[in-house]
Amino acid sequence: MNKIIVKGGKSLNGEISVQGAKNSVLPILVATLLVNGISVIHNCPCLSDVDATIKILRYLGCSVLREGHTVTVDSSTMNRNDVPDELMREMRSSIVFLGGIMGRMGKAILSTPGGCEIGLRPIDLHLSAMEQFGARIINENGLIICSAEEKGLCGTRITLSFPSVGATENIILTAALSKGTTVIINAAREPEIIDLADFLNKCGAKIHGAGESTITVEGVLSLHSAEHTIIPDRIVASTYMIAAAMTGGSLTLKNVIPSHLGPIIQPLRESGCQVNIKGRKISLSSPKQLKRIKIIRTMPHPGFPTDAQAQMMALTTIADGTSVFIENIFESRYKHIGELLRFGAKIHAEGRMAVVEGVRNLNGANVKATDLRGGSAMILAGLRAAGITEISEIHHIDRGYEEPEKVLESLGADIKRVNENEKSTTE
């Protein structure tokens, strides 16, 4: 097992490019199952979740070639409709294979997904949608058997009780090759939904309204080969902006889509940071003392993203004043609080609310990554803390951040990845 060792107190300054979006690349790789031919996907980040997705594609019979940040998938050889339990458990978003396999094969056999334990992510919305397409669902020995082999999948009108990103993706994937037209009401509006629709439309799909609350998908007979470039990761961009803010630094991000970062830029400006936007670049300069952020409420897009809540909470631990967080998406997404307290942070949480009283200084600590985003918050706190921070369980971080220690080191951080049995060179 590896650890990340951080010696805090270094100001982060410089310019970096932002990796491709984890939450785009996973459903788009699944969407290649629907293509009658070869798909070439550029800007794919090197992440353990991407590795897990590629493993499943190969298990299903696809030929997958990875060269740097480009993944080429030939799905013409797909010959299975099941995903074994051990592969499903590697990531939470593996449920998106339901729509991809159903759209291609008309039958899917899956178990429940794994990944970070940040709260319930019920799959009832996904299964209900499949039933509305005309599929029959059987739960048998821990497996979900979803089949529409007899009559085929038929377009329908689906109203989601919550704008679930995963359910919206599964419905789009299923609808792309279904008979007739599908209308999704209360669809998720995240940029990653738009990216998925853009790829499928390049392949010949007919998807309208992605990024809005109503999406219409006209089923087509087949999809053809295409190339696509994954959008930049807005959560990774947010994390590095917060890192610069917490360390009193100045950072320029290249290869970003500023409109995707509006919910992050506003509270950063509230904290006293200067944020300037020019084309696909964002520059941030931090003040000597960060101000409190009055309130952060996580909401579906275009609200504040739950995936940036832990990182922004890390920032408020050293801000001047009291900040309030309300987590509206996942009920167990405060596991990082216990680890932040080890740095000397002052946080009180009850239910979905957390109150953060800013302190003057944080001190290095031995902590663990409780989940993907909580792990990035540990790195942020370590960058600001006096002394040395050791972060364990970093496999969570590797699910969503490509070599974060190298990116941060390029900006001036004293940070290294070491084998757990090795003595830190920073001591």
Summary of the structure (lengths in Angstrom):
residues: 427
radius of gyration: 21.7
end to end distance: 19.2
largest distance: 66.4
contacts: 1600
relative contact order: 0.16
helix: 34%
strand: 28%
